[in-house]
Amino acid sequence: MIVDFSPLWINWRFIVQAIGVTLVLSALSILLGLAIGVVCGVLRTYGGRLLDIIIGLYVDVFRSIPVLAVLIWIYFAFPLIIGQSLEPIAAGAIGLGIHLGAYVCETIRGGLTSIRSGQMRAALALGMSKAQAIRKIILPQAFVRILPPLGSLLVLAIKDSAIASVIAAPELLRQSQTLAGKTFRPFEIYSAAMLIYFLICYPVARLIDRLYRRLAPLGAS
Amino acid sequence: MTLDWSVVWDNRFRLLDGAAMTILLAVTTMAIAIPGGLLLAFLRLSPWRGVSATATAIVEFFRATPLILQIYWVFYVLPAAFDIGFSEFTTAIVGLSLNVSAFNSETFRAGILSIRQGQWNAGLALGMSKPQVMRQIILPQAVLRVLPSLASTWVSLFKDTSLVSIIAVADLSYVALKVRSESFRILEVLTAMAGLYLLMGYPQAKLVDWLHRKYKVVE
């Protein structure tokens, strides 16, 4: 097998752009996922029975359906309902975000329930409202404790952004396919793409590990 | 907008075949990835630095890159490297197994390391050899501890099998996308696909929750 990496050099602008789209898509889906996850996690834990059931349903649905199916459905089927087509990147960010939100919700809930109930009682006894206690006492400690699983979810979100290639979002994997088709060098191009993803994901994982080691004492109670 | 669900009913056997393929992919992959993960875990715990470093590099690499790209990569690299074409199914199994083995190895390693050192010492003090201690004392306890994580990996794997549709393995997603493009009943077919995944995945997710509650580690 003859290996020739020159298509990578020739098309470096194209690849850099694709990396940019991957980063933007990951960032959007992570922001959306965190927002949904934090709100749903808090509401599911403290919001009473009805909200627990409704959010539980959302979580279970998205834990059971593959991201691929979610993305395809939002890109191809959802526009038929709303009568307006969606941009691939927007559809990708929404699908990935809603999917991620379900996992973040469960992680947050796990963190919140792991904080001893005495802390909530102490805060209430000090005259804080329930919302204040959650925001200032419970959530900060819970965040430190769930940092490791949250870190895995962030890395997962970056990796899952590659699945948006099936709905033609011009991110790294999609553009690699385009290049591979044009240059007939799939081995070199997919290997390079693999390396790029590794260089994005691995430092994120290590960074969160280190952050956690620094912050871990703050989550102990 | 008018909905016509008859297209789903007319293609029910194809969709069910696709679902069967999804199950077959998940089962075959897990059957390979459990011994594969165990092997990688042992290599990582090996006292020889060269061996453990290589195993660590492999595991970290497969955990930090997208599975969908790994599948493409295997699809193009396998035939070039071995100079023979593999069927799409074999390619899919190779790609999925490599990925899940890496994740399983972390689970197994954590399970083995979670058993306290005193158990090793006690076993060795009783005159057992190291492999004996591993086989008869450590592993049986570790198995129970890793069961919940292993079950979570299984559910992820079950969903991730959908990614092999990109290399034309006739799993549920592939069949659904095909029916969609033949019938143009996009909303009905794709909703049916999501519904079938939900039907299969929901009980599994609940089972995992139950396992997590039942086998929670209390020391």
Interface residues (C-beta under 8 A of the other chain):
Chain A: M1 D60 V61 R63 S64 I65 P66 V67 L68 A69 V70 I72 W73 F76 A77 L80 I81 V155 K159 D160 S161 A162 I163 S165 V166 L173 S176 Q177 A180 P186 F187 Y190 S191 A193 M194 Y197 F198 C201 Y202 A205
Chain B: M1 E60 F61 A64 T65 P66 L67 I68 L69 Q70 Y72 W73 Y76 V77 A80 A81 V155 K159 D160 T161 S162 L163 S165 I166 S173 L177 R180 I186 L187 L190 T191 M193 A194 Y197 L198 M200 G201 Y202 Q204 A205 K206
